[in-house]
């Protein structure tokens, strides 16, 4: 029995409907899940067969990292978010800014000879269109051989189509989260250390990374995602040790996106290095949340 606290539905950049995600999670005999759509609070119907934690994933602007590495990205996983909270209301503004950001990206791509239109993006049945949808359009029109290549060539941080005009400062997002009695986690920590190939170096858990974590703790994050689909046991173990050393909680998830990331399975990630995320992570998260 395990959990998966990082899942995306059709409401953002996943391809599965919410009901289907819950069905799959139950089939996998997961104890708990969190559907963490980008900048949108997805609330599945209650189900007695599985525990569902309300959450989101949101991109953040953090000058400390961006000035050092234009390829870096900072995403936050925010848990126990409620509909009437100040943070959830603020997400409406971020989603509006993201629409304008998408138009900016498409304009940049057009100047590079990539002929796509915003109307292409509007065809997707999503609440929050984003870069993965643009990547799929580029792929389907034959400009790249895969969605991943679209990010490597055009859409990754620091590339031609990079635009972060919709991103709120990390300080404001954390403050809104605290005001809304939520817990804040650093998602897929390796993206703090991304390089121009839209990937992480083998030795990315270094002194620079530790300094970033220490700054994030000062800003008020509650934990880090130590268990993730692309991490082997060594990376997860090293992150776990860091979390304990810095008195941070741990979370874990597959970052399941359905057909957009076809080799990642809900509940356990890749076939060749399956995850088993312990319920103990969530137990400690709930203990801290109850103290808020």
C-alpha positions as CSV (number, residue, x, y, z in Angstrom):
1,X,0.0,0.0,0.0
2,X,1.3,3.4,-0.9
3,X,0.3,6.9,-1.9
4,X,0.8,9.3,-4.9
5,X,0.7,13.0,-4.1
6,X,1.6,14.4,-7.5
7,X,-0.9,13.7,-10.3
8,X,-2.3,15.8,-13.2
9,X,-5.7,15.6,-14.8
10,X,-7.3,16.9,-18.0
11,X,-8.0,20.1,-16.0
12,X,-4.4,21.1,-16.5
13,X,-1.8,19.3,-18.6
14,X,-2.8,15.7,-18.0
15,X,-5.0,13.6,-20.4
16,X,-7.1,11.6,-18.0
17,X,-10.5,12.7,-16.7
18,X,-10.7,13.1,-12.9
19,X,-13.0,10.1,-12.4
20,X,-10.6,7.9,-14.4
21,X,-7.7,9.0,-12.2
22,X,-9.6,8.0,-9.1
23,X,-10.5,4.6,-10.7
24,X,-6.9,3.9,-11.6
25,X,-5.7,4.8,-8.2
26,X,-8.2,2.5,-6.6
27,X,-7.2,-0.3,-9.0
28,X,-3.6,0.2,-7.9
29,X,-4.7,-0.1,-4.3
30,X,-3.3,3.3,-3.3
31,X,-4.3,4.5,0.1
32,X,-4.3,8.2,-0.9
33,X,-3.8,10.6,-3.8
34,X,-3.6,14.3,-4.5
35,X,-4.6,15.6,-7.9
36,X,-2.2,18.6,-8.2
37,X,-3.3,20.4,-11.3
38,X,-1.4,23.5,-12.4
39,X,-2.9,26.6,-10.9
40,X,-6.3,24.9,-10.6
41,X,-7.9,23.2,-7.7
42,X,-9.4,20.0,-8.9
43,X,-11.8,18.4,-6.3
44,X,-12.9,14.8,-7.1
45,X,-16.0,13.4,-5.6
46,X,-15.5,11.8,-2.2
47,X,-14.8,8.1,-2.4
48,X,-14.8,5.7,0.5
49,X,-12.2,3.5,-1.1
50,X,-9.4,6.1,-1.2
51,X,-8.3,9.2,0.7
52,X,-8.0,12.4,-1.5
53,X,-5.9,15.3,-0.5
54,X,-6.7,18.7,-2.1
55,X,-3.7,20.2,-3.8
56,X,-2.2,22.2,-6.6
57,X,1.1,22.7,-8.4
58,X,2.1,26.2,-9.2
59,X,5.2,27.7,-10.9
60,X,7.0,30.4,-9.0
61,X,9.4,33.2,-9.7
62,X,12.5,33.1,-7.5
63,X,15.1,35.7,-8.3
64,X,17.8,34.0,-6.2
65,X,17.8,31.0,-8.6
66,X,16.9,32.8,-11.9
67,X,19.9,35.2,-11.7
68,X,22.2,32.2,-11.3
69,X,20.7,29.8,-13.9
70,X,18.1,30.8,-16.5
71,X,17.4,27.2,-17.2
72,X,16.2,26.5,-13.6
73,X,12.5,26.1,-12.7
74,X,10.8,26.4,-9.4
75,X,7.5,24.6,-8.9
76,X,5.6,24.3,-5.6
77,X,3.2,21.6,-4.5
78,X,0.6,23.1,-2.1
79,X,-1.6,20.7,-0.1
80,X,-4.8,21.1,2.0
81,X,-6.0,23.9,-0.2
82,X,-9.7,24.9,0.3
83,X,-12.0,26.5,-2.3
84,X,-12.7,29.7,-0.3
85,X,-9.1,30.3,0.7
86,X,-7.3,33.5,-0.4
87,X,-4.7,31.4,-2.3
88,X,-7.4,29.7,-4.4
89,X,-9.0,33.0,-5.2
90,X,-5.7,34.4,-6.3
91,X,-5.2,31.5,-8.7
92,X,-7.9,33.0,-10.9
93,X,-5.6,35.9,-11.6
94,X,-2.6,33.6,-12.3
95,X,-4.7,31.7,-14.8
96,X,-5.6,34.9,-16.6
97,X,-2.0,35.9,-16.8
98,X,-1.1,32.4,-18.1
99,X,-3.5,32.9,-21.0
100,X,-1.5,36.1,-22.0
101,X,1.7,34.2,-21.4
102,X,0.6,31.5,-23.8
103,X,-0.1,34.1,-26.5
104,X,3.4,35.5,-25.9
105,X,5.0,32.1,-26.4
106,X,3.1,31.5,-29.6
107,X,4.1,34.9,-30.9
108,X,7.8,34.0,-30.2
109,X,7.4,30.7,-32.0
110,X,5.8,32.3,-35.0
111,X,8.9,34.5,-35.4
112,X,11.0,31.4,-35.5
113,X,8.9,30.0,-38.4
114,X,6.7,27.7,-36.4
115,X,3.2,28.3,-37.7
116,X,0.7,27.7,-34.9
117,X,-2.2,29.7,-33.7
118,X,-3.8,30.4,-30.3
119,X,-7.0,28.8,-31.7
120,X,-5.0,25.5,-31.9
121,X,-4.5,25.7,-28.1
122,X,-8.2,26.5,-27.5
123,X,-9.2,23.1,-28.9
124,X,-7.9,21.3,-25.8
125,X,-10.6,20.5,-23.1
126,X,-8.5,21.9,-20.2
127,X,-9.0,24.5,-17.5
128,X,-5.4,25.7,-17.8
129,X,-3.7,25.4,-21.2
130,X,0.1,25.5,-20.9
131,X,3.4,24.6,-22.4
132,X,2.7,20.8,-22.7
133,X,-0.3,21.6,-24.9
134,X,1.8,23.9,-27.1
135,X,4.5,21.2,-27.2
136,X,1.9,18.7,-28.5
137,X,0.8,21.1,-31.2
138,X,4.4,21.6,-32.3
139,X,4.8,17.9,-32.4
140,X,1.6,17.2,-34.3
141,X,2.5,19.8,-36.9
142,X,5.8,18.0,-37.5
143,X,8.3,20.6,-36.2
144,X,9.7,18.1,-33.7
145,X,9.8,14.4,-33.2
146,X,8.5,14.3,-29.7
147,X,6.9,16.5,-27.0
148,X,10.2,16.2,-25.1
149,X,12.1,17.6,-28.0
150,X,9.7,20.6,-28.2
151,X,10.8,21.5,-24.7
152,X,14.5,20.9,-25.4
153,X,14.5,23.0,-28.5
154,X,11.8,25.7,-27.8
155,X,9.8,25.6,-24.6
156,X,12.2,24.8,-21.8
157,X,13.4,27.5,-19.4
158,X,15.9,29.7,-21.0
159,X,14.9,28.7,-24.5
160,X,13.2,30.7,-27.4
161,X,9.7,30.2,-26.1
162,X,10.5,30.9,-22.4
163,X,8.1,33.3,-20.8
164,X,7.4,33.5,-17.1
165,X,5.1,36.6,-17.1
166,X,2.4,34.7,-15.3
167,X,4.5,33.6,-12.4
168,X,4.0,35.0,-8.9
169,X,7.0,35.6,-6.6
170,X,7.8,32.6,-4.4
171,X,7.6,34.8,-1.3
172,X,4.0,35.8,-2.1
173,X,2.9,32.3,-3.0
174,X,4.3,30.9,0.3
175,X,2.7,33.8,2.3
176,X,-0.7,33.2,0.6
177,X,-0.3,29.5,1.4
178,X,0.3,30.1,5.0
179,X,-2.6,32.5,5.2
180,X,-4.7,29.8,3.6
181,X,-3.4,27.1,6.1
182,X,-1.7,25.0,3.5
183,X,1.5,23.1,3.4
184,X,4.1,24.0,0.8
185,X,6.6,21.6,-0.8
186,X,9.3,22.0,-3.4
187,X,8.3,19.8,-6.4
188,X,10.8,17.7,-8.3
189,X,13.9,19.5,-6.7
190,X,16.2,18.7,-9.5
191,X,14.7,21.4,-11.7
192,X,16.4,23.9,-9.4
193,X,19.6,22.6,-11.1
194,X,18.5,22.2,-14.7
195,X,20.9,22.9,-17.5
196,X,20.5,24.0,-21.2
197,X,19.6,20.5,-22.3
198,X,16.5,20.7,-20.1
199,X,17.9,18.1,-17.7
200,X,19.8,17.7,-14.5
201,X,23.4,16.8,-13.9
202,X,24.2,13.5,-12.2
203,X,25.7,15.3,-9.2
204,X,23.0,18.0,-8.8
205,X,22.7,17.4,-5.0
206,X,25.6,19.6,-4.2
207,X,26.5,22.6,-1.9
208,X,24.7,25.0,-4.2
209,X,21.5,23.0,-4.0
210,X,21.7,22.7,-0.2
211,X,22.0,26.5,0.0
212,X,18.8,26.8,-2.1
213,X,17.0,24.5,0.3
214,X,18.2,26.4,3.3
215,X,16.9,29.6,1.8
216,X,13.6,28.0,1.0
217,X,13.3,26.8,4.6
218,X,13.8,30.4,5.7
219,X,11.1,31.5,3.2
220,X,8.7,29.1,4.9
221,X,8.4,25.9,2.8
222,X,7.3,22.8,4.8
223,X,9.0,20.1,2.8
224,X,10.4,18.7,-0.4
225,X,9.4,16.0,-2.8
226,X,12.0,13.3,-2.1
227,X,10.3,10.5,-4.0
228,X,9.8,11.2,-7.7
229,X,9.5,9.1,-10.9
230,X,12.9,9.9,-12.3
231,X,14.8,9.4,-9.0
232,X,16.6,6.2,-8.1
233,X,16.9,5.0,-4.6
234,X,20.2,6.9,-4.1
235,X,18.8,10.3,-5.0
236,X,15.7,9.7,-2.9
237,X,17.8,8.6,0.0
238,X,20.1,11.7,-0.2
239,X,17.1,14.0,-0.4
240,X,15.5,12.3,2.5
241,X,18.7,12.8,4.6
242,X,18.7,16.5,3.6
243,X,15.0,16.9,4.6
244,X,15.7,15.4,8.0
245,X,18.8,17.5,8.5
246,X,16.8,20.7,7.6
247,X,13.7,19.6,9.6
248,X,11.6,19.5,6.4
249,X,8.8,17.1,5.7
250,X,8.9,14.7,2.8
251,X,6.4,14.1,0.0
252,X,6.3,11.9,-3.1
253,X,4.5,11.5,-6.4
254,X,4.8,10.1,-9.9
255,X,4.0,13.4,-11.7
256,X,1.5,11.3,-13.8
257,X,0.2,13.1,-16.9
258,X,-1.4,10.3,-18.8
259,X,-0.6,10.2,-22.5
260,X,1.6,13.3,-22.2
261,X,4.1,11.2,-20.3
262,X,3.2,7.7,-21.5
263,X,5.9,5.8,-19.6
264,X,4.9,7.1,-16.2
265,X,2.2,5.1,-14.4
266,X,0.0,6.4,-11.6
267,X,1.1,5.1,-8.3
268,X,4.5,3.8,-9.2
269,X,6.1,5.7,-12.0
270,X,8.4,3.9,-14.4
271,X,8.4,0.1,-14.8
272,X,12.1,-0.2,-14.4
273,X,12.4,1.7,-11.1
274,X,8.9,1.6,-9.4
275,X,8.1,4.0,-6.6
276,X,6.5,3.0,-3.4
277,X,5.7,6.2,-1.5
278,X,4.9,5.5,2.2
279,X,1.7,6.7,3.8
280,X,4.0,7.8,6.7
281,X,4.8,10.9,4.6
282,X,1.1,11.9,4.5
283,X,0.6,11.0,8.2
284,X,3.3,13.6,9.2
285,X,1.9,16.1,6.7
286,X,-1.6,15.8,8.4
287,X,-0.1,16.1,11.8
288,X,1.6,19.4,10.9
289,X,-1.5,20.7,9.1
290,X,-3.6,20.1,12.2
291,X,-1.3,22.5,14.1
292,X,-2.0,25.4,11.6
